[in-house]
Amino acid sequence: MSVVGGGITLVFCEGDENSFDKRLLSRLLLGKPPTVAIEPAGGKYQLRAFVRGRLAAERGGAKYLAFRDRDFDAEPSREVSLIQFRGGQPIYMSHRAAVENYLIDAALIHRYWDEHGNTAPTWRHGASPGESNIRSWMDEAARILASYQAVRWALAILKPSDRWPEVSTTWTEGSGYLPSSLDESECLEQAKKLVSGFAAATAGVSEGRFLQNYERFAKQFMAHEFIDEAHYLVWFHGKDLRKAMQKLRPNSISLEHFCGWSVENLDWAQHADLRELATKI
């Protein structure tokens, strides 16, 4: 961990005081000294500026570390580990695409469903359908998302370097807001419009490069083993997966409420990158 002085240790994250990010980090901090404090910084684009400003205000200096969603900013490593953000600063990205990717789990959904079905007096969803059926629900949502996620990845890697403007990876409001159509042809058409606008300002970006990228990711994401081995929990954005699952079963349990429960009940130590993060704090 980089050290800019003695005293307190600041752990920066995305979101606000009630975000899943902060709530997950709070669990990793159990047993740590009281001088360790979590500082939510809002969105990822202001994270580095927020860190600089907060450290400048800390007169005695502070040790610090930042943790953020990987999103589509780097491909996951072959080994499960944190990914250090560019520039050598102690800013680390999750192995899975987002915090939500750790929360969505068939066994946890079954446990949540079972516990609430037995104890909640106003529960109206009946008994859990079982882990196998829940996993099938997750797989079905992932198959529906495959083309859209391939498009998002194909757009993300168009950016030549950090000096270029950010490339939007979606034409919606962001992760968790799915397009009205997830059809491959419609996703490609909308993405080509984004590429056209970006290509006008960026040399080396073209529709041909985008389509080449898309074919690579589409082939990977549509392979049977990709779904069977649940690799989508690493590659697909968790907010999108949660939304797709809810759209498939709109009258089923609230996955937003489930994730709020899951972040407090997840066995985070089963994830090597989260264990690594805990040792760095």
KEKE-3310 file (N, C-alpha, C; in steps of 0.2 Angstrom, whole numbers, plus 5000, padded with zeros to 4 digits):
npx = (5004:5003:5011:5008:5010:5008:4996:4980:4971:4964:4951:4945:4931:4918:4902:4889:4886:4877:4879:4882:4895:4902:4896:4900:4914:4914:4912:4924:4932:4930:4937:4948:4960:4953:4957:4956:4946:4932:4929:4917:4917:4908:4905:4916:4923:4926:4934:4949:4951:4944:4951:4964:4960:4955:4966:4974:4968:4970:4980:4991:4994:4990:4989:4983:4971:4962:4947:4938:4924:4928:4921:4921:4934:4945:4951:4947:4959:4968:4971:4962:4962:4965:4965:4977:4975:4979:4994:5001:4996:4989:4976:4964:4955:4941:4940:4929:4916:4909:4903:4890:4891:4897:4887:4876:4871:4867:4866:4865:4853:4844:4845:4841:4828:4822:4824:4816:4804:4800:4800:4795:4780:4773:4777:4775:4780:4780:4788:4806:4812:4822:4840:4845:4835:4835:4848:4846:4838:4847:4856:4848:4845:4858:4861:4852:4858:4870:4873:4872:4881:4893:4894:4896:4908:4916:4915:4921:4935:4939:4945:4960:4970:4974:4974:4964:4947:4933:4925:4909:4900:4887:4871:4861:4856:4866:4875:4864:4853:4844:4843:4829:4827:4836:4840:4852:4855:4849:4856:4869:4866:4864:4876:4884:4881:4886:4900:4902:4901:4912:4923:4924:4931:4942:4957:4960:4949:4936:4921:4924:4934:4927:4917:4926:4930:4918:4915:4924:4921:4908:4908:4915:4906:4894:4897:4894:4900:4904:4892:4888:4898:4897:4904:4900:4897:4909:4913:4901:4891:4886:4875:4868:4865:4857:4846:4841:4838:4827:4818:4815:4808:4797:4788:4793:4805:4811:4826:4834:4831:4836:4850:4853:4852:4861:4874:4877:4877:4885:4899:4912:4926:4927:4931:4945:4951:4945:4949:4963:4962:4958:4969:4977:4973)
npy = (4994:5011:5024:5040:5046:5045:5039:5038:5026:5027:5020:5020:5020:5017:5024:5028:5032:5021:5012:4996:4994:5000:4994:4980:4982:4986:4974:4967:4974:4971:4968:4975:4989:5004:5015:5014:5019:5020:5028:5034:5038:5042:5041:5031:5039:5051:5047:5047:5060:5064:5056:5063:5075:5072:5067:5078:5086:5080:5083:5078:5068:5051:5034:5025:5017:5012:5005:4998:4995:4984:4985:4988:4991:4984:4968:4953:4945:4929:4921:4922:4937:4954:4968:4980:4997:5008:5017:5015:5019:5015:5009:4998:4986:4976:4958:4951:4959:4969:4974:4968:4957:4948:4946:4940:4924:4907:4898:4907:4915:4905:4902:4914:4915:4904:4907:4919:4914:4906:4914:4927:4936:4942:4937:4932:4924:4910:4894:4891:4888:4880:4877:4873:4876:4890:4893:4890:4900:4911:4907:4908:4921:4926:4921:4928:4941:4940:4945:4959:4961:4957:4967:4978:4976:4975:4989:4995:4992:4999:5011:5019:5023:5030:5043:5047:5052:5045:5030:5027:5013:5009:5013:5016:5023:5018:5005:4992:4997:4992:4990:4993:4983:4967:4961:4954:4961:4973:4978:4979:4989:5000:5001:5004:5017:5024:5021:5027:5041:5042:5038:5049:5058:5052:5045:5030:5022:5012:5006:4994:4989:4988:4979:4968:4966:4963:4951:4943:4943:4939:4926:4920:4922:4916:4903:4886:4881:4893:4898:4886:4885:4896:4908:4920:4927:4933:4940:4947:4962:4964:4972:4973:4959:4956:4965:4959:4946:4950:4955:4944:4937:4945:4945:4938:4936:4952:4957:4967:4969:4957:4958:4967:4960:4950:4956:4957:4944:4936:4925:4932:4928:4917:4921:4924:4937:4946:4942:4945:4959:4962:4959:4969:4980)
npz = (5000:4996:5005:5012:5023:5041:5053:5049:5039:5023:5014:4998:4988:4976:4974:4986:5004:5006:4997:4988:4987:4998:5008:5006:5008:5021:5028:5025:5032:5046:5061:5058:5063:5071:5065:5052:5038:5028:5012:5002:4985:4975:4958:4946:4938:4944:4954:4955:4956:4967:4977:4977:4981:4994:5001:5001:5010:5021:5033:5041:5032:5025:5024:5010:4999:4985:4979:4965:4954:4940:4928:4911:4908:4908:4904:4912:4922:4919:4931:4946:4953:4960:4949:4946:4943:4930:4930:4942:4955:4971:4967:4964:4954:4954:4951:4945:4935:4942:4959:4961:4954:4963:4971:4965:4965:4964:4975:4986:4982:4983:4997:5003:4998:5004:5018:5019:5015:5025:5036:5034:5036:5026:5014:4997:4987:4988:4990:4988:4972:4971:4969:4957:4947:4949:4945:4932:4928:4929:4919:4908:4907:4905:4892:4884:4886:4879:4866:4868:4878:4872:4862:4871:4876:4864:4860:4871:4870:4859:4862:4859:4868:4885:4883:4874:4872:4883:4879:4876:4881:4880:4874:4882:4898:4906:4915:4920:4915:4903:4885:4875:4866:4865:4854:4842:4830:4832:4843:4837:4827:4835:4841:4831:4827:4839:4836:4824:4828:4837:4829:4821:4829:4832:4827:4819:4823:4818:4810:4805:4814:4825:4822:4821:4834:4840:4834:4840:4854:4854:4849:4860:4871:4867:4867:4872:4884:4890:4896:4903:4913:4920:4917:4914:4925:4928:4917:4911:4915:4931:4935:4924:4922:4933:4930:4918:4923:4931:4922:4915:4925:4931:4941:4951:4965:4972:4965:4968:4982:4986:4983:4993:5004:5001:5001:5014:5018:5010:5008:5007:5008:5000:4988:4979:4975:4983:4995:4994:4993:5006:5013:5009:5015)
capx = (5000:5007:5011:5010:5011:5006:4990:4974:4971:4958:4949:4941:4927:4913:4895:4888:4886:4873:4881:4884:4903:4904:4894:4905:4921:4914:4913:4931:4936:4929:4943:4954:4960:4948:4960:4954:4940:4930:4927:4914:4919:4904:4907:4923:4927:4929:4938:4955:4951:4942:4957:4969:4957:4954:4973:4977:4965:4973:4986:4996:4995:4987:4989:4976:4969:4955:4944:4932:4922:4932:4917:4923:4940:4951:4949:4949:4965:4967:4970:4958:4966:4964:4969:4979:4973:4985:4998:5005:4993:4985:4969:4963:4949:4938:4941:4923:4915:4906:4901:4884:4893:4898:4881:4871:4873:4861:4865:4863:4846:4840:4845:4837:4821:4820:4823:4811:4798:4799:4799:4792:4773:4769:4780:4770:4783:4781:4795:4811:4811:4828:4846:4845:4830:4838:4854:4844:4836:4853:4859:4844:4846:4865:4860:4849:4862:4876:4875:4873:4888:4898:4894:4899:4916:4919:4915:4926:4942:4941:4949:4967:4974:4971:4974:4958:4940:4930:4920:4903:4899:4880:4867:4856:4858:4871:4874:4858:4847:4844:4840:4822:4828:4843:4842:4859:4855:4847:4862:4874:4865:4864:4883:4888:4880:4891:4906:4903:4902:4918:4927:4924:4935:4948:4960:4961:4943:4932:4916:4927:4937:4922:4914:4931:4930:4912:4915:4928:4917:4901:4910:4917:4900:4889:4899:4890:4904:4904:4886:4888:4903:4895:4910:4897:4898:4915:4913:4895:4890:4881:4869:4864:4862:4852:4840:4839:4834:4821:4814:4812:4803:4795:4784:4797:4808:4815:4833:4837:4831:4840:4857:4854:4853:4867:4880:4878:4878:4890:4905:4917:4932:4928:4934:4953:4953:4942:4954:4969:4960:4958:4976:4981:4970)
capy = (5000:5017:5028:5047:5049:5041:5041:5034:5023:5028:5015:5024:5016:5020:5024:5033:5028:5015:5008:4989:4994:5002:4988:4975:4984:4986:4967:4966:4978:4968:4966:4980:4995:5009:5020:5012:5022:5020:5035:5033:5044:5043:5037:5030:5045:5056:5043:5049:5067:5063:5054:5068:5081:5070:5067:5085:5089:5076:5087:5073:5062:5045:5028:5024:5012:5013:4999:5000:4990:4983:4986:4986:4994:4979:4961:4949:4940:4922:4919:4926:4942:4961:4971:4987:5002:5011:5023:5013:5021:5009:5009:4991:4984:4969:4953:4951:4966:4974:4971:4964:4950:4943:4945:4936:4917:4903:4896:4913:4916:4899:4903:4920:4913:4899:4910:4923:4910:4903:4919:4934:4935:4945:4934:4930:4920:4903:4891:4892:4883:4876:4880:4871:4881:4897:4893:4890:4907:4915:4905:4910:4929:4927:4919:4934:4946:4938:4950:4966:4961:4957:4974:4983:4974:4978:4996:4997:4991:5003:5017:5018:5024:5034:5050:5048:5052:5039:5027:5024:5006:5008:5019:5017:5027:5015:4998:4991:5000:4988:4993:4990:4976:4964:4957:4956:4966:4980:4980:4981:4995:5006:5002:5007:5024:5026:5020:5033:5047:5041:5038:5056:5062:5048:5041:5022:5019:5011:5001:4987:4987:4987:4972:4962:4965:4960:4944:4939:4942:4935:4919:4918:4923:4912:4896:4883:4881:4900:4898:4881:4886:4903:4913:4927:4930:4937:4945:4952:4967:4962:4976:4970:4952:4957:4967:4954:4941:4952:4956:4937:4935:4951:4944:4934:4940:4958:4955:4973:4968:4951:4960:4971:4955:4946:4959:4955:4937:4933:4923:4935:4924:4912:4925:4926:4944:4949:4940:4949:4966:4962:4959:4975:4986)
capz = (5000:4996:5011:5011:5030:5046:5056:5047:5033:5020:5009:4994:4984:4972:4977:4992:5010:5007:4991:4990:4987:5004:5013:5006:5011:5028:5030:5024:5038:5052:5064:5057:5068:5070:5061:5045:5037:5021:5010:4996:4981:4969:4952:4945:4934:4949:4959:4956:4958:4974:4981:4977:4986:5001:5003:5002:5016:5027:5035:5043:5028:5027:5020:5006:4994:4982:4976:4961:4949:4934:4922:4904:4908:4908:4903:4918:4922:4919:4938:4950:4957:4959:4944:4947:4938:4926:4933:4948:4961:4974:4965:4962:4951:4955:4946:4942:4932:4947:4965:4960:4951:4968:4975:4962:4966:4965:4982:4990:4981:4986:5004:5004:4996:5009:5024:5019:5014:5032:5042:5032:5036:5020:5008:4992:4982:4989:4992:4983:4966:4971:4966:4950:4944:4950:4941:4925:4927:4928:4913:4903:4907:4902:4885:4882:4886:4876:4861:4871:4882:4867:4860:4876:4876:4858:4860:4876:4868:4854:4864:4858:4874:4890:4881:4870:4876:4885:4874:4879:4880:4879:4872:4888:4904:4909:4917:4924:4911:4897:4879:4874:4862:4865:4848:4840:4824:4835:4847:4832:4824:4839:4843:4825:4828:4843:4833:4819:4832:4840:4824:4818:4833:4835:4822:4820:4825:4812:4811:4804:4820:4830:4821:4822:4841:4842:4833:4845:4860:4853:4849:4867:4875:4865:4867:4878:4890:4894:4900:4908:4918:4923:4916:4913:4932:4928:4911:4910:4920:4936:4935:4918:4923:4938:4927:4913:4927:4934:4916:4914:4930:4934:4947:4956:4971:4970:4965:4972:4989:4987:4983:4999:5009:4999:5003:5021:5020:5006:5011:5003:5008:4995:4982:4980:4974:4989:5001:4992:4995:5013:5015:5007:5019)
cpx = (5004:5006:5012:5010:5008:4999:4985:4975:4964:4957:4944:4937:4922:4906:4895:4888:4882:4874:4883:4892:4905:4902:4898:4912:4920:4914:4920:4935:4935:4936:4949:4954:4955:4950:4959:4947:4938:4927:4924:4915:4914:4906:4914:4927:4929:4933:4945:4956:4949:4947:4962:4966:4957:4961:4976:4974:4967:4980:4992:4998:4991:4989:4983:4977:4963:4953:4938:4930:4927:4928:4920:4930:4946:4948:4951:4955:4964:4966:4966:4962:4963:4968:4971:4978:4979:4988:5001:5002:4990:4978:4968:4956:4947:4940:4935:4921:4912:4904:4895:4886:4895:4892:4876:4874:4867:4860:4862:4855:4842:4839:4840:4830:4818:4819:4817:4804:4796:4797:4795:4784:4770:4772:4775:4773:4784:4787:4800:4811:4818:4834:4847:4841:4833:4844:4852:4841:4841:4856:4855:4845:4853:4865:4857:4853:4868:4878:4876:4880:4894:4899:4897:4906:4919:4919:4921:4933:4944:4945:4956:4972:4971:4970:4967:4952:4938:4925:4914:4901:4891:4876:4861:4859:4864:4870:4868:4852:4848:4841:4833:4822:4835:4844:4848:4859:4853:4853:4868:4873:4866:4872:4886:4887:4885:4898:4907:4904:4910:4924:4929:4930:4942:4950:4961:4955:4939:4926:4919:4931:4932:4919:4919:4931:4924:4912:4919:4924:4911:4903:4912:4910:4895:4891:4896:4894:4904:4898:4886:4893:4903:4901:4906:4897:4904:4915:4907:4894:4885:4875:4865:4861:4857:4845:4837:4835:4827:4816:4811:4807:4801:4791:4787:4800:4811:4822:4837:4837:4836:4847:4858:4855:4860:4873:4882:4879:4883:4896:4910:4924:4933:4931:4941:4954:4950:4947:4960:4968:4960:4965:4980:4978:4974)
cpy = (5006:5021:5035:5050:5044:5043:5036:5031:5024:5023:5018:5019:5020:5020:5029:5029:5022:5010:5001:4989:4995:4996:4982:4976:4984:4979:4965:4969:4976:4966:4971:4986:5000:5015:5019:5015:5021:5026:5034:5039:5045:5039:5036:5035:5050:5053:5046:5056:5068:5061:5059:5074:5079:5069:5073:5088:5085:5078:5082:5068:5056:5040:5028:5019:5013:5006:5001:4994:4990:4986:4983:4989:4990:4972:4957:4945:4933:4919:4924:4931:4949:4963:4978:4992:5005:5016:5021:5015:5015:5009:5002:4990:4977:4964:4952:4958:4971:4970:4967:4957:4945:4942:4940:4928:4913:4900:4901:4915:4911:4900:4909:4919:4909:4902:4915:4920:4907:4908:4926:4933:4938:4942:4931:4926:4913:4901:4892:4887:4879:4879:4879:4875:4888:4898:4893:4897:4912:4913:4908:4918:4930:4926:4925:4940:4946:4943:4957:4966:4961:4964:4979:4982:4977:4985:4998:4997:4995:5009:5015:5018:5029:5041:5052:5048:5045:5036:5025:5017:5004:5014:5020:5022:5024:5008:4997:4994:4997:4991:4989:4983:4974:4960:4959:4961:4973:4983:4983:4987:5001:5007:5005:5015:5027:5026:5026:5039:5047:5042:5045:5060:5058:5044:5034:5019:5018:5006:4994:4984:4985:4980:4966:4961:4961:4953:4940:4938:4938:4928:4916:4917:4918:4904:4893:4882:4888:4900:4892:4882:4893:4908:4920:4930:4934:4942:4950:4956:4964:4965:4974:4963:4952:4960:4962:4948:4943:4953:4949:4935:4941:4951:4940:4939:4946:4956:4961:4972:4962:4953:4964:4966:4951:4949:4958:4948:4933:4931:4925:4931:4919:4915:4927:4933:4948:4948:4944:4956:4966:4962:4965:4981:4986)
cpz = (5000:5002:5010:5018:5035:5048:5053:5040:5029:5014:5005:4990:4980:4976:4982:4999:5011:5001:4993:4990:4995:5009:5012:5009:5018:5031:5030:5030:5045:5055:5063:5062:5066:5066:5053:5043:5029:5018:5003:4992:4975:4964:4950:4942:4938:4954:4961:4959:4966:4979:4982:4982:4993:5004:5005:5008:5022:5029:5037:5038:5030:5022:5016:5001:4991:4978:4972:4957:4943:4928:4916:4903:4907:4907:4910:4917:4922:4926:4941:4955:4956:4952:4946:4942:4936:4930:4940:4954:4964:4973:4961:4959:4953:4949:4942:4940:4937:4954:4965:4957:4957:4972:4972:4962:4968:4972:4987:4989:4984:4994:5006:5003:5002:5016:5024:5018:5021:5037:5040:5032:5029:5013:5004:4987:4983:4991:4986:4978:4966:4967:4959:4945:4944:4945:4933:4923:4926:4921:4907:4902:4903:4894:4881:4881:4882:4871:4863:4875:4877:4864:4864:4876:4870:4857:4865:4874:4862:4855:4863:4864:4879:4888:4877:4875:4878:4879:4878:4877:4879:4877:4877:4893:4907:4911:4922:4920:4904:4891:4878:4870:4863:4859:4845:4835:4827:4839:4842:4829:4828:4841:4837:4825:4833:4840:4828:4823:4835:4835:4821:4822:4834:4829:4823:4822:4819:4814:4810:4810:4825:4829:4822:4830:4843:4840:4838:4851:4859:4853:4856:4871:4873:4865:4873:4884:4894:4898:4905:4914:4921:4922:4915:4920:4932:4923:4910:4916:4925:4936:4929:4919:4928:4934:4922:4917:4929:4928:4914:4918:4934:4940:4952:4961:4968:4971:4968:4979:4991:4988:4990:5005:5008:5001:5010:5023:5015:5009:5006:5003:5003:4988:4983:4979:4980:4995:5000:4994:5002:5016:5014:5011:5025)
residu = (MET:SER:VAL:VAL:GLY:GLY:GLY:ILE:THR:LEU:VAL:PHE:CYS:GLU:GLY:ASP:GLU:ASN:SER:PHE:ASP:LYS:ARG:LEU:LEU:SER:ARG:LEU:LEU:LEU:GLY:LYS:PRO:PRO:THR:VAL:ALA:ILE:GLU:PRO:ALA:GLY:GLY:LYS:TYR:GLN:LEU:ARG:ALA:PHE:VAL:ARG:GLY:ARG:LEU:ALA:ALA:GLU:ARG:GLY:GLY:ALA:LYS:TYR:LEU:ALA:PHE:ARG:ASP:ARG:ASP:PHE:ASP:ALA:GLU:PRO:SER:ARG:GLU:VAL:SER:LEU:ILE:GLN:PHE:ARG:GLY:GLY:GLN:PRO:ILE:TYR:MET:SER:HIS:ARG:ALA:ALA:VAL:GLU:ASN:TYR:LEU:ILE:ASP:ALA:ALA:LEU:ILE:HIS:ARG:TYR:TRP:ASP:GLU:HIS:GLY:ASN:THR:ALA:PRO:THR:TRP:ARG:HIS:GLY:ALA:SER:PRO:GLY:GLU:SER:ASN:ILE:ARG:SER:TRP:MET:ASP:GLU:ALA:ALA:ARG:ILE:LEU:ALA:SER:TYR:GLN:ALA:VAL:ARG:TRP:ALA:LEU:ALA:ILE:LEU:LYS:PRO:SER:ASP:ARG:TRP:PRO:GLU:VAL:SER:THR:THR:TRP:THR:GLU:GLY:SER:GLY:TYR:LEU:PRO:SER:SER:LEU:ASP:GLU:SER:GLU:CYS:LEU:GLU:GLN:ALA:LYS:LYS:LEU:VAL:SER:GLY:PHE:ALA:ALA:ALA:THR:ALA:GLY:VAL:SER:GLU:GLY:ARG:PHE:LEU:GLN:ASN:TYR:GLU:ARG:PHE:ALA:LYS:GLN:PHE:MET:ALA:HIS:GLU:PHE:ILE:ASP:GLU:ALA:HIS:TYR:LEU:VAL:TRP:PHE:HIS:GLY:LYS:ASP:LEU:ARG:LYS:ALA:MET:GLN:LYS:LEU:ARG:PRO:ASN:SER:ILE:SER:LEU:GLU:HIS:PHE:CYS:GLY:TRP:SER:VAL:GLU:ASN:LEU:ASP:TRP:ALA:GLN:HIS:ALA:ASP:LEU:ARG:GLU:LEU:ALA:THR:LYS:ILE)
# end
